Amino acid sequence: MPYVYMLRCSDKSYYVGSTVNLEWRLAQHHSGDAAYTRRRRPVELVWAEEFERIDDAFFREKQVQGWSRAKREALIKGNYAALPGLSVSKRPAP
């Protein structure tokens, strides 16, 4: 089954990816075979979501990649009620 997942890296950054084999992909991250996480190990799986179709997982991956750190952390905590408020721009309107 396709998955979207999020890792917390040793430098406290988050990595968001998608895969059809979550165990295999996590093994790549842990062994250093994944470029972004290679120098940020150890990594910890903090969130994952399963999908029926890979294109839906890829769409969700791109969506979460565009989110702020605060919004990603709300997702990790399962605080879904906070997500819409974290989408509001803090910049004043022109």
N, C-alpha and C positions, 0 to 999 in steps of 0.2 A: 504494500500500500504506500502511496506517496505521503510524505510528511513535510511540514515546515517546522523548523526547530530554531532555538536560540541558545547560544552558549555564552556563559560569562567567562571571560579570559582572565589570566593572572594579572593583567594590567588594568582590570576592571572594565574593559571595553566589552561590547556585546557583538557577537557574530550571528547573523541570521542567514540561514540557508534552507535549501529544499533537497529532497532525495527520495528515491523509491526504496532504499534500504537503509533505515536509520542506524541499525547496529553497525553495519559496514562503514557508513560515513563517520560515525563517532569514533570507530577504531582508527580511521585515517587521521582525524583531528588529534587523537591521543598519541599516535605514533610520530607525528610531525610531517605527515604526507599531504597536508593541506596548507596552502601558501599563507593565508592570513594568520592562522592560529599556530603556525610552526614556531614562531618566536614568542608566543603568548601563552605557552603551556605552563601549568596544567589548565585545562578547560573543564567547565562543568555544564552539563545540560540543565537548563533552568526552565525551559518551556518547549512543548511540542504539540502540534495539532495534526491530526490525520485527515486525509482527503480521499475521495473516491477516484479523482482524476488528477494527473500530474499537472495539467494546465491550471487547475484551480489552486493547487499547492504553489505553483510558480507565481501566480497572481498575488496570493497572500504573502509570499516571501517579499515581493517587490513593495507591497503595501507596508509591511512592518519595517522594512529597511528604511523607508522614508519617515518613520516616526521619530519623535524626540526620545531622549533617554527616559524622561519622566513617563511618557506614554508606554514605552517598552516595559518599564518597571511595574506600571499598573497592570499590564497584561500578565506579567510573570506572577504577580500576586493574586491574579484573578479578580481584580477590582474593575470589572467591566463597566460599572456605573460611572467611573471617573474618565473613561476613554473619550467620550464626546467633548467634555470640557477641556481636555488636554489637546484638542484639535484646534482650538480657537487661537488665532494669531494674537500675539502680545504687542505687535506693532500698531501704532496709530494709523487709522485710515488716511489716505492722501487727501 
